[in-house]
Amino acid sequence: MRASWAGSRAPVQEKVHRAVLVPRAPYYAVMSEERRVVTILFADVVGSTALGEELDPEDVRALLGRLFAIASDAVEQYGGRVEKFIGDAIMAVFGPAHRPR
């Protein structure tokens, strides 16, 4: 059994070797740099841990879903873009220099 397991690992090890160990161009050679003035918004729910302990998980998820929908609408209304949701938090970018997706 060990031999078959080792044999099945070989292709994975080769992919890891190529992805990690084979030299590639430095990140700065492929990324263009540009300075932009933006505003970043981080907002989270105060007391969400205690709330999560009191409510059923599905109720917390539904509550956060409604909150994220309202927050997303407000961000877009003021010309921003939601970058991500992190747990009970929202991260958004505002400013004339941010690139639309």
Secondary structure as the mmCIF struct_conf table of DSSP 4:
data_model
#
loop_
_struct_conf.conf_type_id
_struct_conf.id
_struct_conf.beg_label_comp_id
_struct_conf.beg_label_asym_id
_struct_conf.beg_label_seq_id
_struct_conf.end_label_comp_id
_struct_conf.end_label_asym_id
_struct_conf.end_label_seq_id
HELX_RH_AL_P HELX_RH_AL_P1 ARG A 2 VAL A 16
HELX_RH_PI_P HELX_RH_PI_P1 HIS A 17 LEU A 21
BEND BEND1 VAL A 22 VAL A 22
HELX_RH_AL_P HELX_RH_AL_P2 TYR A 27 VAL A 30
STRN STRN1 THR A 39 ASP A 44
TURN_TY1_P TURN_TY1_P1 VAL A 46 GLY A 47
HELX_RH_AL_P HELX_RH_AL_P3 SER A 48 GLU A 54
BEND BEND2 LEU A 55 LEU A 55
HELX_RH_AL_P HELX_RH_AL_P4 PRO A 57 GLN A 77
TURN_TY1_P TURN_TY1_P2 TYR A 78 GLY A 79
STRN STRN2 ARG A 81 ILE A 86
TURN_TY1_P TURN_TY1_P3 GLY A 87 ASP A 88
STRN STRN3 ALA A 89 PHE A 94
BEND BEND3 GLY A 95 GLY A 95
TURN_TY1_P TURN_TY1_P4 PRO A 96 ALA A 97
HELX_LH_PP_P HELX_LH_PP_P1 HIS A 98 PRO A 100
#
